[in-house]
Amino acid sequence: MIPLCVLGPSGRMGAQVATLALASSELRLCSAADRAGSAIVGSRIAGSDVVVGDDLQGALSQAKVYIDFTTPASTASAARIAAKQGCAAVVGTTGLDAEAESALDELARVAPVLVAANFSPGVALLLHLAELAARALGPAYDLEVLELHHRNKVDAPSGTALALGKALAKGRDLDFQAALQSARTGQVGPRKDNEIGMFAIRGGDIIGEHTAFLIGAEERIEISHKAQRRSVFASGALRAASWLAERAPGRYTMTDLLGF
Ligand SMILES: NC(=O)c1ccc[n+]([C@@H]2O[C@H](COP(=O)([O-])OP(=O)(O)OC[C@H]3O[C@@H](n4cnc5c(N)ncnc54)[C@H](OP(=O)(O)O)[C@@H]3O)[C@@H](O)[C@H]2O)c1
């Protein structure tokens, strides 16, 4: 059994990961750590004898792999500590800044690291289909992305929407950053040929929905993914952790894991 540490077990995702990890036949939940001062610190993960701590170093030292659905700042500090211990990282936190990315690059020199904005197998397929569709239909079709999430999500557009935009840009041979047109407002003028528009809706308890639009003069194609349960991300992250623990140091993606 591979010893696993879960970060942020008080969170929506961390709680799911910790619960599902207890049923794993490959992973053994050995530690969990949350933010110092969090109400969960000192309590037990239900159904286990793992007590949630706030000592990241102590928690990671017991594990071969950790799963991180927290905040960009926390992702950066966890990666820096894990690099000293050679602990593999499965990171689902989105909105990562340059500091977090560089800490993960450093970690990848000594341990395997898999970062994904979305751990559902369906979204991995969606990204492939979007790239294929953009390539097949060509410049006569305008590319747009719409994402919907619950009212508590703090970053926009979602990491998955950005990945979807990048997949469309790749299919069309566009520079994604140059093509990106976030939430049009005001006198924006007519749409340019090489734009990729991106829109975020927030409300209620929507888990996560993403649609790529390819809009032509006479027809439009919509390729959509709708997460029905948050557990789809948690089980994907656990699958990634089992797989990643046996890999060589370096950066990996969901495509490497799923073999599309
Ligand atoms: N890749 C995917 O498939 C996927 C799917 C869903 C969500 N996400 C992303 O995952 C992240 C978390 O989402 P969520 O909905 O679970 O958010 P959330 O409910 O706010 O959970 C974040 C958790 O991180 C904890 N945390 C903050 N600082 C920490 C630290 N220094 N050490 C350890 N834990 C710390 C928070 O604790 P406190 O509450 O005590 O501050 C909280 O429990 C977001 O970036 C979200 O976009 C990714």
The ligand as a Gaussian input file, in Angstrom:
#p B3LYP/6-31G(d) Opt

LIG

0 1
 N       -8.433000      19.609000     -10.621000
 C       -9.708000      19.320000     -10.367000
 O      -10.261000      18.308000     -10.836000
 C      -10.479000      20.228000      -9.436000
 C      -11.813000      19.956000      -9.095000
 C      -12.445000      20.787000      -8.170000
 C      -11.756000      21.858000      -7.607000
 N      -10.465000      22.101000      -7.979000
 C       -9.661000      23.173000      -7.375000
 O       -9.208000      22.696000      -6.122000
 C       -9.007000      23.813000      -5.253000
 C       -9.792000      23.593000      -3.969000
 O      -11.185000      23.566000      -4.283000
 P      -12.288000      23.343000      -3.174000
 O      -13.586000      23.537000      -3.851000
 O      -12.021000      22.075000      -2.441000
 O      -11.950000      24.610000      -2.223000
 P      -12.158000      24.757000      -0.654000
 O      -13.385000      24.030000      -0.220000
 O      -12.029000      26.210000      -0.351000
 O      -10.905000      23.959000      -0.046000
 C       -9.595000      24.476000       0.044000
 C       -8.985000      23.858000       1.264000
 O       -7.604000      24.186000       1.338000
 C       -7.328000      24.446000       2.700000
 N       -6.091000      25.185000       2.885000
 C       -5.857000      26.520000       2.771000
 N       -4.572000      26.799000       3.057000
 C       -3.988000      25.622000       3.371000
 C       -2.672000      25.251000       3.779000
 N       -1.708000      26.173000       3.925000
 N       -2.404000      23.932000       4.025000
 C       -3.369000      23.000000       3.895000
 N       -4.645000      23.300000       3.520000
 C       -4.942000      24.585000       3.265000
 C       -8.540000      25.226000       3.144000
 O       -8.616000      25.278000       4.560000
 P       -9.458000      26.482000       5.259000
 O      -10.857000      26.351000       4.757000
 O       -9.324000      26.186000       6.693000
 O       -8.808000      27.763000       4.832000
 C       -9.645000      24.360000       2.554000
 O       -9.932000      23.245000       3.346000
 C       -9.466000      25.053000      -6.048000
 O       -8.329000      25.640000      -6.646000
 C      -10.382000      24.466000      -7.105000
 O      -10.470000      25.267000      -8.260000
 C       -9.833000      21.316000      -8.877000

